[in-house]
Amino acid sequence: MSSWKLRFLRGGLALLVVRVLSLVIMILMMRAMAQHMDKAQFAAFVVATNLVFTLNLIGMMGMNQSVIRLVAGSHHGASRIELARIFRRIALLTLAGGGAAGLLGYGALEAGIGSWLNLDSRIYLSIAVGSLLLAGHKMISVSLRSLHSVIFSGVWDGRLGGPIPNAIFLLAVVLAGSALTTASSAVWLLNLSLLVTLPLAWWTWRRVWSTARTDEMALEATVVQASASSQGDGCLPFRDIMLFSLPYLLSQLSSFIAGEGDIYIAQSYFEDEQAAEFGAARRLVLYMQQPIAILTFTLSSSFAELYARGNISELQKVVRGSGLILSLTMLPMLFIAMIFPDTIMALLFRDDYRTGGAVLFVLLIGQVINCLTGQCGQVLLMAGKTKIPVMVHCGGVVVLFSIGIPVAKHFGIMGLATVSTIILSAQNIIIWLTVKGLIGIWTHPSLDFSMLAKLRRLSKTGPSDSDGTVSTKRSIG
């Protein structure tokens, strides 16, 4: 049986359980926060945690994507010792980058960004510390995923950490009860949950690394082999790892700001009630993206592997087949939420958040387009075609802040939500067409429902090359 099929069956189903558990914990966590805080503090918490994630992306310098291509992009190249050196250097870069990003973020908040976002200065330090701790969890998670250990990777990955640190945070919030009234204290509690679980995450990584087979962790990237010939230890130098990762940083950061920078605009230009409702709706949309996250976690290393082997036919089957499953799981959830947006907002947060239902409806339109275009962006990233996504997302950032701000001032919360939805939809359509042009495959869901039957019979199928597809070696660079 092919590796991606095993990965999908074993990792996907197990990761589904982990992600559903994580989703439930996150919803309960945000509901508890909304119950105990007024809208001003809740909005500040949403913005602060978004800043934690933003600084985390900067601190990781794109290595949370590049390490997957370096390790899982190909097979049969580097030794276990060489891979250990690569992981060690990436860990050191993550520590240095996370610390630098935290300092940069703290300085930027003190310099005026914090005032523009209407944040209390007492929350600045907690944001900087949280970004560094989250970077540690993220790098351990992505290292596990590069070794195809998607189950353990999912345990330690999430917007604010995996289900284990989030569960500890939820417990702390419940125990604190009405005493938890400020966003600053909530972020410090989140940091504490990340700190106490970091040693356990590291122990998980060590266990997986010690039991992984050498032939499953091989590397044949041309860029690595070229560096090995010039390096005494046969490992990529720090500079080459950073340069290799830089396009991923630009792509992820621009994508994130284009997709969620509207929260910062809402916090800056709307009253507390509207900012909280917009933040709650945006956070709920994030939770509804979990099916995309599951498929990305399960199959992104397979995208890199199949592209590196030149098996484009199999790559399209994987991408479109996973798109079918994505649409069957995500679209019904989106349509239900679009039919009852007010009720869902009131149920998941608080009754006075009901008026945010209209914003939720508009934002979900963009998610329908996101679902129907499939994992086009992830395919480009894993194929190393990062220039187009970077340009598209940077264009989205420019449009969001140049048009979104005046629209928000004149048309309010609904105007901002509309601009955000248009930007997301346009970006996905452009990248969807780009994948077809550059790689030669479509990423939208397949209409061949026999794919579902095939997935059920995967345990009885032969190797992935049984269809006669010729695999041509393709370098990562």
C-alpha positions as CSV (number, residue, x, y, z in Angstrom):
1,M,0.0,0.0,0.0
2,S,1.3,3.5,-0.8
3,S,2.6,5.6,2.0
4,W,0.1,8.5,1.5
5,K,-2.8,6.1,1.7
6,L,-1.5,4.6,4.9
7,R,-1.0,8.1,6.1
8,F,-4.5,9.1,5.2
9,L,-6.2,6.1,6.8
10,R,-4.1,5.8,10.0
11,G,-3.1,9.4,10.5
12,G,-6.2,11.1,9.2
13,L,-8.7,9.2,11.3
14,A,-6.7,9.5,14.4
15,L,-6.0,13.1,13.7
16,L,-9.7,13.7,13.2
17,V,-10.3,12.5,16.8
18,V,-7.5,14.8,18.1
19,R,-8.7,17.8,16.1
20,V,-12.3,17.3,17.1
21,L,-11.2,17.1,20.8
22,S,-9.1,20.2,20.2
23,L,-12.0,22.0,18.6
24,V,-14.3,21.3,21.5
25,I,-11.7,22.5,24.0
26,M,-11.2,25.7,22.0
27,I,-14.9,26.4,21.8
28,L,-15.3,25.8,25.5
29,M,-12.3,28.0,26.2
30,M,-13.6,30.9,24.2
31,R,-17.1,30.6,25.6
32,A,-15.6,30.6,29.2
33,M,-13.6,33.7,28.3
34,A,-16.7,35.4,26.9
35,Q,-18.7,34.5,30.0
36,H,-16.2,35.9,32.4
37,M,-15.0,39.0,30.6
38,D,-16.7,42.1,29.3
39,K,-16.6,42.7,25.6
40,A,-13.7,45.1,25.7
41,Q,-11.4,42.6,27.5
42,F,-12.6,39.7,25.3
43,A,-11.8,41.7,22.1
44,A,-8.4,42.5,23.6
45,F,-7.8,38.8,24.3
46,V,-8.6,37.8,20.7
47,V,-6.3,40.5,19.3
48,A,-3.5,39.6,21.8
49,T,-3.6,35.9,20.8
50,N,-3.6,36.9,17.2
51,L,-0.5,38.9,17.9
52,V,1.1,35.9,19.6
53,F,0.5,33.9,16.5
54,T,1.8,36.6,14.2
55,L,5.0,36.9,16.2
56,N,5.3,33.1,16.3
57,L,5.2,33.0,12.5
58,I,7.9,35.7,12.3
59,G,10.1,33.9,14.9
60,M,9.9,30.5,13.1
61,M,11.0,32.2,9.9
62,G,9.1,29.8,7.7
63,M,10.8,26.7,9.1
64,N,7.5,25.3,10.1
65,Q,6.9,24.6,6.4
66,S,10.4,24.3,5.0
67,V,11.4,21.5,7.4
68,I,8.6,19.3,5.9
69,R,10.1,19.8,2.4
70,L,13.6,19.2,3.7
71,V,12.8,16.0,5.5
72,A,9.7,14.6,3.8
73,G,10.1,16.0,0.4
74,S,12.1,13.0,-0.8
75,H,13.7,9.8,0.4
76,H,16.9,7.7,0.4
77,G,19.4,10.6,0.7
78,A,20.7,11.7,4.1
79,S,21.7,9.6,7.0
80,R,20.1,9.6,10.4
81,I,23.0,11.6,11.8
82,E,22.6,14.3,9.1
83,L,19.0,14.6,9.8
84,A,19.7,15.0,13.5
85,R,22.0,17.8,12.7
86,I,19.4,19.5,10.5
87,F,16.8,19.2,13.3
88,R,19.3,20.5,15.8
89,R,20.1,23.6,13.7
90,I,16.4,24.3,13.1
91,A,15.8,24.1,16.8
92,L,18.5,26.6,17.5
93,L,17.2,28.9,14.8
94,T,13.7,28.7,16.2
95,L,15.0,29.6,19.7
96,A,16.9,32.6,18.3
97,G,14.2,33.7,15.9
98,G,11.5,33.3,18.6
99,G,13.4,35.4,21.0
100,A,14.2,38.1,18.4
101,A,10.5,38.1,17.3
102,G,9.3,38.5,20.9
103,L,11.7,41.5,21.4
104,L,10.7,43.0,18.1
105,G,7.0,42.6,18.9
106,Y,7.4,44.1,22.4
107,G,9.3,47.1,20.9
108,A,6.7,47.6,18.2
109,L,3.8,47.5,20.8
110,E,5.6,50.0,23.0
111,A,6.4,52.2,20.0
112,G,2.7,52.8,19.2
113,I,1.2,49.6,17.7
114,G,-0.3,48.8,21.1
115,S,-1.9,52.2,21.4
116,W,-3.3,51.9,17.8
117,L,-4.9,48.5,18.8
118,N,-6.2,50.0,22.1
119,L,-4.3,47.4,24.2
120,D,-3.3,47.9,27.8
121,S,0.4,48.2,28.1
122,R,0.4,45.4,30.8
123,I,-0.3,42.8,28.1
124,Y,2.7,43.6,25.9
125,L,5.2,41.3,27.8
126,S,2.8,38.4,27.9
127,I,2.3,38.6,24.1
128,A,6.1,38.5,23.6
129,V,6.6,35.6,25.9
130,G,3.7,33.7,24.5
131,S,5.1,33.9,20.9
132,L,8.3,32.3,22.0
133,L,6.6,29.4,23.9
134,L,4.2,28.8,21.0
135,A,7.2,28.6,18.6
136,G,8.6,25.8,20.7
137,H,5.4,23.8,20.4
138,K,5.0,24.5,16.7
139,M,8.5,23.4,15.8
140,I,8.2,20.2,17.8
141,S,4.8,19.6,16.0
142,V,6.1,20.3,12.5
143,S,9.2,18.1,13.1
144,L,6.9,15.3,14.1
145,R,4.9,15.8,11.0
146,S,7.9,15.8,8.8
147,L,8.5,12.3,10.1
148,H,4.9,11.4,9.2
149,S,3.9,11.2,12.9
150,V,0.7,13.1,12.2
151,I,-1.1,11.9,15.4
152,F,1.5,13.2,17.8
153,S,2.0,16.2,15.6
154,G,-1.7,17.1,16.0
155,V,-1.5,16.7,19.8
156,W,1.0,19.5,20.0
157,D,-0.2,21.8,17.2
158,G,-2.9,24.4,17.2
159,R,-3.5,28.1,17.0
160,L,-2.7,28.5,20.7
161,G,-1.0,25.1,21.2
162,G,-2.5,21.6,21.0
163,P,-5.3,20.1,22.9
164,I,-3.2,19.3,26.0
165,P,-2.0,22.8,26.7
166,N,-5.4,24.2,25.7
167,A,-7.2,21.7,28.1
168,I,-4.9,22.9,30.9
169,F,-5.7,26.5,30.0
170,L,-9.4,25.8,30.0
171,L,-9.2,24.2,33.4
172,A,-7.3,27.2,34.7
173,V,-10.0,29.6,33.3
174,V,-12.8,27.6,34.8
175,L,-11.0,27.5,38.2
176,A,-10.3,31.2,38.0
177,G,-14.0,31.9,37.3
178,S,-15.1,35.5,37.8
179,A,-11.6,36.4,39.1
180,L,-10.4,36.2,35.4
181,T,-11.5,39.6,34.2
182,T,-8.6,41.0,32.1
183,A,-7.0,39.9,28.8
184,S,-3.6,40.3,30.3
185,S,-4.2,37.7,33.0
186,A,-5.7,35.3,30.5
187,V,-2.7,35.5,28.2
188,W,-0.4,34.8,31.2
189,L,-2.5,31.7,32.0
190,L,-2.1,30.6,28.4
191,N,1.6,31.1,28.6
192,L,1.8,29.0,31.8
193,S,-0.1,26.1,30.1
194,L,2.4,26.2,27.2
195,L,5.3,26.3,29.5
196,V,4.4,23.4,31.7
197,T,3.6,21.2,28.7
198,L,6.7,22.0,26.6
199,P,8.8,19.3,28.4
200,L,6.2,16.7,27.6
201,A,6.1,17.8,23.9
202,W,9.9,17.5,23.8
203,W,9.7,14.0,25.3
204,T,7.2,13.0,22.6
205,W,9.6,14.2,19.9
206,R,12.5,12.2,21.5
207,R,10.4,9.0,21.6
208,V,9.2,9.3,18.0
209,W,12.8,10.1,16.8
210,S,14.3,7.2,18.7
211,T,11.8,4.7,17.2
212,A,11.6,6.0,13.6
213,R,13.2,3.9,10.9
214,T,16.1,5.4,9.1
215,D,14.7,4.6,5.7
216,E,11.6,6.6,6.5
217,M,13.6,9.6,7.4
218,A,15.9,9.8,4.5
219,L,16.5,12.9,2.5
220,E,17.5,13.4,-1.1
221,A,17.0,17.1,-1.7
222,T,19.5,18.4,-4.2
223,V,20.0,21.6,-2.1
224,V,21.0,19.4,0.9
225,Q,23.4,17.3,-1.1
226,A,25.0,20.3,-2.6
227,S,25.5,21.8,0.8
228,A,26.8,18.5,2.2
229,S,29.6,18.5,-0.4
230,S,30.8,21.9,0.9
231,Q,30.2,21.3,4.6
232,G,32.4,19.2,6.8
233,D,29.5,17.7,8.8
234,G,27.3,17.1,5.7
235,C,24.5,19.3,6.9
236,L,22.9,22.5,5.7
237,P,24.5,25.6,7.2
238,F,22.4,28.0,9.2
239,R,22.4,30.6,6.4
240,D,21.1,28.1,3.8
241,I,18.3,26.9,6.1
242,M,17.2,30.5,6.6
243,L,17.3,31.4,2.9
244,F,15.5,28.2,2.0
245,S,12.8,29.0,4.6
246,L,12.4,32.7,3.9
247,P,9.8,32.3,1.0
248,Y,7.7,30.2,3.4
249,L,7.8,33.0,6.0
250,L,6.7,35.6,3.5
251,S,3.9,33.4,2.2
252,Q,2.6,32.4,5.6
253,L,2.8,35.9,7.1
254,S,1.2,37.6,4.2
255,S,-1.5,35.0,4.0
256,F,-2.2,35.3,7.7
257,I,-2.4,39.1,7.7
258,A,-4.5,39.2,4.5
259,G,-6.9,36.6,6.0
260,E,-7.1,37.9,9.6
261,G,-5.7,41.4,9.7
262,D,-9.3,42.6,9.7
263,I,-9.3,41.8,13.4
264,Y,-6.7,44.5,14.0
265,I,-8.7,47.0,12.0
266,A,-11.9,46.1,13.9
267,Q,-10.0,46.6,17.2
268,S,-8.7,50.0,16.2
269,Y,-11.7,51.6,14.6
270,F,-14.8,50.0,16.1
271,E,-16.4,50.3,19.6
272,D,-15.7,47.6,22.1
273,E,-19.0,45.7,21.4
274,Q,-18.5,45.6,17.6
275,A,-14.8,44.7,18.0
276,A,-15.7,41.8,20.3
277,E,-18.5,40.6,18.0
278,F,-16.2,40.7,14.9
279,G,-13.4,39.0,16.8
280,A,-15.8,36.2,18.0
281,A,-17.1,35.7,14.5
282,R,-13.6,35.6,13.1
283,R,-12.5,33.1,15.7
284,L,-15.5,30.9,15.0
285,V,-14.6,30.9,11.3
286,L,-11.2,29.7,12.3
287,Y,-12.7,26.8,14.2
288,M,-14.8,25.8,11.1
289,Q,-11.6,25.5,9.1
290,Q,-10.5,22.4,11.1
291,P,-11.3,20.0,8.3
292,I,-8.7,21.9,6.2
293,A,-6.2,21.7,9.0
294,I,-6.8,18.0,9.3
295,L,-6.1,17.3,5.6
296,T,-3.1,19.6,5.6
297,F,-1.6,17.9,8.6
298,T,-2.3,14.5,7.2
299,L,-1.2,14.9,3.6
300,S,1.1,17.9,3.2
301,S,4.2,15.7,3.6
302,S,2.7,13.5,0.9
303,F,2.3,16.5,-1.4
304,A,6.0,17.2,-1.1
305,E,6.9,13.6,-1.5
306,L,4.8,13.0,-4.6
307,Y,5.9,16.2,-6.3
308,A,9.6,15.5,-5.5
309,R,9.2,12.1,-7.2
310,G,7.5,13.7,-10.2
311,N,4.3,11.6,-9.7
312,I,2.0,14.4,-10.8
313,S,-0.9,12.0,-11.7
314,E,-0.9,10.5,-8.3
315,L,-0.6,14.0,-6.7
316,Q,-3.8,15.2,-8.5
317,K,-5.6,12.1,-7.3
318,V,-4.6,12.8,-3.7
319,V,-5.4,16.5,-3.9
320,R,-8.8,16.2,-5.5
321,G,-9.8,13.1,-3.5
322,S,-9.0,14.9,-0.3
323,G,-10.9,17.9,-1.7
324,L,-14.0,15.7,-2.1
325,I,-13.8,14.6,1.5
326,L,-13.2,18.2,2.6
327,S,-16.3,19.4,0.8
328,L,-18.5,16.6,2.2
329,T,-17.4,17.4,5.8
330,M,-17.0,21.2,5.7
331,L,-19.8,22.5,3.4
332,P,-22.7,21.1,5.4
333,M,-21.2,22.7,8.6
334,L,-20.8,26.0,6.7
335,F,-24.3,26.0,5.3
336,I,-25.9,25.2,8.7
337,A,-23.9,28.1,10.3
338,M,-25.0,30.4,7.4
339,I,-28.7,29.5,8.0
340,F,-28.5,30.1,11.8
341,P,-25.7,32.5,12.4
342,D,-27.4,34.5,15.2
343,T,-28.3,31.4,17.1
344,I,-24.8,29.9,16.8
345,M,-23.1,33.1,18.0
346,A,-25.4,33.3,21.0
347,L,-25.0,29.6,21.8
348,L,-21.2,29.5,21.5
349,F,-20.4,32.8,23.2
350,R,-23.2,34.8,24.9
351,D,-26.6,36.0,24.1
352,D,-25.5,39.6,23.5
353,Y,-23.1,38.3,20.8
354,R,-26.2,37.4,18.7
355,T,-25.9,40.6,16.7
356,G,-22.6,39.4,15.3
357,G,-24.4,36.7,13.3
358,A,-24.6,39.0,10.2
359,V,-20.8,39.3,10.3
360,L,-20.4,35.6,10.6
361,F,-22.6,35.0,7.6
362,V,-20.6,37.2,5.3
363,L,-17.2,35.8,6.5
364,L,-18.5,32.2,5.9
365,I,-19.1,33.0,2.2
366,G,-15.4,33.3,1.8
367,Q,-14.9,30.0,3.5
368,V,-17.2,28.3,1.0
369,I,-14.9,29.5,-1.8
370,N,-11.9,28.4,0.2
371,C,-13.4,24.9,0.5
372,L,-14.3,24.6,-3.2
373,T,-10.8,25.6,-4.4
374,G,-9.2,22.8,-2.3
375,Q,-5.7,22.9,-0.9
376,C,-4.2,24.9,-3.7
377,G,-2.0,27.0,-1.5
378,Q,-0.5,24.1,0.3
379,V,0.2,22.3,-2.9
380,L,2.2,25.3,-4.2
381,L,4.1,25.6,-0.9
382,M,5.0,21.9,-0.9
383,A,6.1,22.1,-4.5
384,G,8.4,25.1,-3.7
385,K,6.3,27.5,-5.9
386,T,6.2,30.2,-3.3
387,K,6.5,33.4,-5.4
388,I,3.0,33.6,-6.7
389,P,1.3,32.9,-3.3
390,V,3.6,35.6,-1.7
391,M,2.6,38.2,-4.4
392,V,-1.1,37.3,-4.1
393,H,-1.2,37.5,-0.4
394,C,0.9,40.6,-0.2
395,G,-1.6,42.2,-2.7
396,G,-4.3,41.1,-0.3
397,V,-2.6,42.8,2.6
398,V,-2.3,46.0,0.6
399,V,-6.0,45.9,-0.4
400,L,-7.1,45.1,3.1
401,F,-5.5,48.1,4.8
402,S,-5.8,50.6,1.9
403,I,-9.5,49.8,1.2
404,G,-10.6,48.0,4.3
405,I,-9.8,50.8,6.7
406,P,-11.8,53.5,4.8
407,V,-14.6,51.1,4.2
408,A,-14.7,50.2,7.9
409,K,-14.9,53.9,8.8
410,H,-17.8,54.6,6.4
411,F,-19.8,51.3,6.3
412,G,-18.9,49.8,9.7
413,I,-18.5,46.2,10.7
414,M,-20.4,44.7,7.7
415,G,-18.3,46.7,5.2
416,L,-15.1,45.3,6.7
417,A,-16.4,41.8,6.7
418,T,-17.4,42.2,3.0
419,V,-13.9,43.4,2.0
420,S,-12.3,40.5,3.9
421,T,-14.5,38.0,2.1
422,I,-13.8,39.4,-1.4
423,I,-10.1,39.4,-0.7
424,L,-10.1,35.8,0.5
425,S,-12.2,34.6,-2.4
426,A,-10.1,36.4,-5.0
427,Q,-6.9,35.0,-3.5
428,N,-8.1,31.4,-3.6
429,I,-9.3,31.6,-7.2
430,I,-6.0,33.1,-8.4
431,I,-3.9,30.5,-6.6
432,W,-6.3,27.7,-7.8
433,L,-5.7,28.8,-11.4
434,T,-1.9,29.2,-10.7
435,V,-1.6,25.6,-9.5
436,K,-3.1,24.4,-12.8
437,G,-0.7,26.6,-14.8
438,L,2.5,25.8,-12.9
439,I,2.0,22.2,-11.8
440,G,-0.7,21.0,-14.2
441,I,-3.3,19.8,-11.8
442,W,-6.7,21.0,-10.5
443,T,-7.2,21.1,-6.7
444,H,-11.0,21.5,-6.5
445,P,-13.0,18.5,-5.2
446,S,-13.4,15.5,-7.5
447,L,-16.9,14.7,-8.6
448,D,-15.9,11.0,-8.7
449,F,-17.6,9.6,-5.7
450,S,-16.0,6.3,-6.3
451,M,-13.0,7.9,-4.5
452,L,-14.9,7.3,-1.2
453,A,-15.2,3.6,-2.0
454,K,-11.5,3.5,-3.0
455,L,-10.5,5.0,0.3
456,R,-12.5,2.2,2.1
457,R,-10.7,-0.4,0.1
458,L,-7.2,1.0,0.5
459,S,-6.1,-1.6,2.9
460,K,-6.5,-4.2,0.1
461,T,-4.9,-2.2,-2.7
462,G,-1.5,-2.5,-4.2
463,P,1.4,-0.1,-4.3
464,S,0.8,3.5,-5.5
465,D,2.6,2.9,-8.8
466,S,0.2,0.1,-9.8
467,D,-1.5,2.4,-12.4
468,G,1.7,2.4,-14.4
469,T,2.5,6.0,-13.6
470,V,6.2,6.8,-14.2
471,S,7.9,8.5,-11.3
472,T,10.6,10.9,-12.4
473,K,13.0,12.2,-9.7
474,R,12.5,15.9,-9.1
475,S,14.8,18.0,-6.9
476,I,13.4,20.1,-4.1
477,G,15.2,23.2,-5.4
